[in-house]
Amino acid sequence: MSDVPSALREYADRFEAALPDFLPRAVYPVEQAMHYSMEAGGKRIRPALVLAFCELFGGNPEQALPLAAAIEMVHCYSLIHDDLPCMDNDDFRRGRPSCHKQFGEAIAVLAGDALLTEAFVCAADSEAVKLLSHAAGIHGMIAGQQLDLAYENEQITRSQLEDMNRKKTGALLTASCLLGCLAANANESQTEAAQSYSGPLGLLFQLTDDLLDADEESGKATWVSILGLEQAQAEAQSLAQSAQKAIAPYAGPGHFLNELPGWLLTREH
């Protein structure tokens, strides 16, 4: 199960094939940096969630591709900025030099800014823009990133950790699910199921990252540093089951959305 699910690969391949349509021509350094970062690969879980929920609720996934591009642009911009010396100061991303090491800090900052701006061009629908703005902004991802900086080398509670994770990691994953619902014109009960699924999925995603990275050595608060290894693993199992239960009325065993939480439990990177 640790291998990437075939359905995730298929969604990722579909997204990768369409991605050039949503990026500017790589003429100037900023544009080249945008391509460099967006085309660096990755699992493409966020675009896959957009396409999967659109498909699940009867929409045409081709029409959801702009929203998939928008959410991945926001995610990618956040990674570019996270890697900067003033943030996490990482020299590598996905096995190659991070954007600021390849293009310089100023171009990296501008490339991140440009990707964030282009995301709203792709979203270009009032409801989608509102959803994306909330997830990416001061009530979502940026709030979580600020809390992550504030909590470094601090003793925090589980409640504070959950709040940070729901914002920093979970907000974009929730937005991915809801953008897929929006593209499919999903009804209220379908959208509620997506929301209920995305909450534990976002926490699970971050928890399994913590289990893989052992971030506690860097001074960052993690599930492992707060709960201990054994309890963190048990919490991961519980979150996976909660996500699967939420989506089960629409996507049973064997469906990508049902399998994804289980794969997150066993992933190796």
Secondary structure in CASP SS format (residue, H / E / C, confidence):
PFRMAT SS
TARGET T0000
AUTHOR 0000-0000-0000
METHOD secondary structure of the structure
MODEL  1
M C 1.00
S C 1.00
D C 1.00
V C 1.00
P C 1.00
S H 1.00
A H 1.00
L H 1.00
R H 1.00
E H 1.00
Y H 1.00
A H 1.00
D H 1.00
R H 1.00
F H 1.00
E H 1.00
A H 1.00
A H 1.00
L H 1.00
P H 1.00
D H 1.00
F H 1.00
L C 1.00
P C 1.00
R C 1.00
A C 1.00
V C 1.00
Y C 1.00
P H 1.00
V H 1.00
E H 1.00
Q H 1.00
A H 1.00
M H 1.00
H H 1.00
Y H 1.00
S H 1.00
M H 1.00
E C 1.00
A C 1.00
G C 1.00
G C 1.00
K C 1.00
R C 1.00
I H 1.00
R H 1.00
P H 1.00
A H 1.00
L H 1.00
V H 1.00
L H 1.00
A H 1.00
F H 1.00
C H 1.00
E H 1.00
L H 1.00
F C 1.00
G C 1.00
G C 1.00
N C 1.00
P H 1.00
E H 1.00
Q H 1.00
A H 1.00
L H 1.00
P H 1.00
L H 1.00
A H 1.00
A H 1.00
A H 1.00
I H 1.00
E H 1.00
M H 1.00
V H 1.00
H H 1.00
C H 1.00
Y H 1.00
S H 1.00
L H 1.00
I H 1.00
H H 1.00
D H 1.00
D C 1.00
L C 1.00
P C 1.00
C C 1.00
M C 1.00
D C 1.00
N C 1.00
D C 1.00
D C 1.00
F E 1.00
R E 1.00
R C 1.00
G C 1.00
R E 1.00
P E 1.00
S C 1.00
C H 1.00
H H 1.00
K H 1.00
Q H 1.00
F H 1.00
G C 1.00
E H 1.00
A H 1.00
I H 1.00
A H 1.00
V H 1.00
L H 1.00
A H 1.00
G H 1.00
D H 1.00
A H 1.00
L H 1.00
L H 1.00
T H 1.00
E H 1.00
A H 1.00
F H 1.00
V H 1.00
C H 1.00
A H 1.00
A C 1.00
D C 1.00
S H 1.00
E H 1.00
A H 1.00
V H 1.00
K H 1.00
L H 1.00
L H 1.00
S H 1.00
H H 1.00
A H 1.00
A H 1.00
G C 1.00
I C 1.00
H C 1.00
G C 1.00
M H 1.00
I H 1.00
A H 1.00
G H 1.00
Q H 1.00
Q H 1.00
L H 1.00
D H 1.00
L H 1.00
A H 1.00
Y C 1.00
E C 1.00
N C 1.00
E C 1.00
Q C 1.00
I C 1.00
T C 1.00
R H 1.00
S H 1.00
Q H 1.00
L H 1.00
E H 1.00
D H 1.00
M H 1.00
N H 1.00
R H 1.00
K H 1.00
K H 1.00
T H 1.00
G H 1.00
A H 1.00
L H 1.00
L H 1.00
T H 1.00
A H 1.00
S H 1.00
C H 1.00
L H 1.00
L H 1.00
G H 1.00
C H 1.00
L H 1.00
A H 1.00
A C 1.00
N C 1.00
A C 1.00
N C 1.00
E H 1.00
S H 1.00
Q H 1.00
T H 1.00
E H 1.00
A H 1.00
A H 1.00
Q H 1.00
S H 1.00
Y H 1.00
S H 1.00
G H 1.00
P H 1.00
L H 1.00
G H 1.00
L H 1.00
L H 1.00
F H 1.00
Q H 1.00
L H 1.00
T H 1.00
D H 1.00
D H 1.00
L H 1.00
L H 1.00
D H 1.00
A C 1.00
D H 1.00
E H 1.00
E H 1.00
S H 1.00
G C 1.00
K C 1.00
A C 1.00
T C 1.00
W H 1.00
V H 1.00
S H 1.00
I H 1.00
L H 1.00
G C 1.00
L H 1.00
E H 1.00
Q H 1.00
A H 1.00
Q H 1.00
A H 1.00
E H 1.00
A H 1.00
Q H 1.00
S H 1.00
L H 1.00
A H 1.00
Q H 1.00
S H 1.00
A H 1.00
Q H 1.00
K H 1.00
A H 1.00
I H 1.00
A C 1.00
P C 1.00
Y C 1.00
A C 1.00
G C 1.00
P C 1.00
G C 1.00
H C 1.00
F H 1.00
L H 1.00
N H 1.00
E H 1.00
L H 1.00
P H 1.00
G H 1.00
W H 1.00
L H 1.00
L H 1.00
T H 1.00
R C 1.00
E C 1.00
H C 1.00
END
